[in-house]
Amino acid sequence: MSESDFNFILKGNVEALYCSLNKRKEFYITVQNLTDNYMPQVKVNLTGPPEVKILIKREFYGGIAKRNSRNRLFSILPKENGVFTLTANLLTKRGHNITLPVSVQVGTVQTITKPISLASVTQSETPAVKVNCPFCGDEIDNDAKFCPHCGSNIETKTQDVPKVQENKNCQNCGTDLPIEAKFCASCGQKVE
């Protein structure tokens, strides 16, 4: 006789019960007989902290045939917000005594799964500098090695591409002109 003789769970194999404050919560506890023998007189007792009033504390499952399961309805009324643990005890005439912890979350409760250490935070306080990808023109981080939009290797492109002349000179007087200029601003000569 062991715990492996039974599957003792909340119906639907849920992890926890989620409740609202002062609202009745009903749920089922499933007992499945995993043996090839009939299991006579199975009962489950539910206990818990005073913050959760247990409306239905005990249920008798009767006998459970081999490889069969039975569900029984339990009911609670949460009186405070928080996370609480109920204990369901399965008892049989053959001497089984199995416990099932049932987690109850009442209201909106934030559970911290990992401690936060302010000393280990190493984020930079300066915002990331953005530049345009030389291939597709989309905005990317300045230190990116590959463009997340087109997948091009940024380092190769910046090393291989010769510098494009941003200004041009007037052939007549030598004045520096913008690349899009069609006439010289100093002498009026047409620029090619």
N, C-alpha and C positions, 0 to 999 in steps of 0.2 A: 504494500500500500504506500503510494508515494504521490507527489505532486504531478508526476507524469501520467497519472491515471485520469487527470482532468484537464480540460482547457477552461480556465476561469478568467473571464474578461468582461469588459463593458461591451454591450451589444454594438456592433458595427466596428469593433476593434479601435474605438477612439482613444486618444491619448489622455484627454482630460474633459471635464465638464465645464462649460462656460455659462455663467448665470448672471442674472441681474439682481440687485439688492432688493430684498423683500418680495421677490417673485418666486412662486413655486417652480421647481425644476424636477421633472420626472425623467427617469432613465431606466434602462433595463440592464440587468446583469445576467450574462449567459454562462451556464454550466454545461459543459459537454463531457460525457462519459467516453473516454478513449479506450476503455478496456473491452474485452469480449465477455464481460460478466454484467449481470444486472446489478445496479447500485441502489440499495434501498435507503429510504429516509435521508434525503439530502436537504439541508437547510443552510441559509446564509443570514448572518447577523451583521448589521451595519452600525458602526460606531464612528464618532467624530468629535471635533472640538465644539465648545459652546457657541461659537460664532455661526455655526451652521446647524439649524434645528432639523433633526431627522424626523420626518413625518411617518414614513414607513420604515421601521427598523429591522424587521425580520420577515423572511419569506420562506415557506416550505415548498420545495420542488417535488416532493414525493419521491418515488423511485424513478430512476432514469435507466432506460433500457440500454443495452450495449451499443456503442457507437452512435448514440443519439444525444441531442442537446435540448435544454429547456431554458426559457427566458422568464424572469420575474421582474415586475415593476417595483421600483423604489422611488421615493419622493423626498426632497429636501426643501428647506426654506432658508436661504442665506440671510443672516442678520447684520453682517458687516462686510465691507469691501476688503479684498485681499486674496491671497492664495492659501488654501487650506487642504489638508489631507484627511480623507475619510478612510476607514479600514473596513473591508468586507472580509468576514471569516466564514469559510465553508466548512461545515461539519457533517460527517456521515455516521451512520450506525456502525460502519466497519472501522471507524477510528481515524478517518482522514481529518486533518485540521490544516487548512490552507488559507493564507491571507492574501488579499489583493489590495494594494494601496490605490486609492482613487483621488486624483488631484482635482480640486475644485477652484476655479478662478471666478471671483465675484467682482463685477464691475470692470473698469478699464484699469489694469494693473501693468505697469512697466516692469518687466523682468530683465535684469542685467545678466547677460550670459558670460561676459568677459569684463574683467575690471579695466577701468580706464586710468591710465597713468599720464598726467600732464607733463611729467618730466621727459617722457619718451617721444613727445610730439616734435617732429623735425621738419615740418612743412615750411617752405619759404614764404615770407610775408610779401614778397614782390610778385605782382601778377606776371604770368608767362607772356613773353614777347611773341607776337604773331607776325608771320611773313607770308607771302604768296608763293605757291608751288611754281617752279619754273616750267613745269610741263602743262598742268591743267589750270593754274591760276587761282585755285581755291586756297583759303586761308589755312595755314598749318602752324605748328609750334616752331620757333626759331631753331631749336636743337633737334628737330626730327631728322631721322636718317632716311626714312621712306615716307612718301605721301600717303596718308590714310584714305584719301579719296580716289587716287588713280594708281597707287602702288608703286610709283616710280622711285628709283634710287636717287635721292636728293644730293648726296655727297658726290656721286659720279658726275651728275649734271653740272654742279657748280664748279668742279675742277676741270671738266672737259670743254665747257663753253667759253670761247674767247669773249672778252669784254666788248659789249656793243657800244659804239660811239654814241654818246647822248647828245652831243652838240656837233654842228658842222661849221665850217669856216666859209666866209664869202671869198670867192675866187678873185674878186676885183680888189677888195680892200683888206681882207684878212680878219674881219670882225667875226667873233664867235656868235653863232646863231643857233636857235633851237632846231632840232632835227626836223620838225614839221614846217619850218619857214620856207616860203617860196620866193621871197624877195629879201634883200639885205635891208636892215633897218637904218644903216648909216649912209650907204650910197645909192640904194634903190635898185641895184643890179639884180637880175633874175638869177636865182640859185637853183642849181640842178640837184 
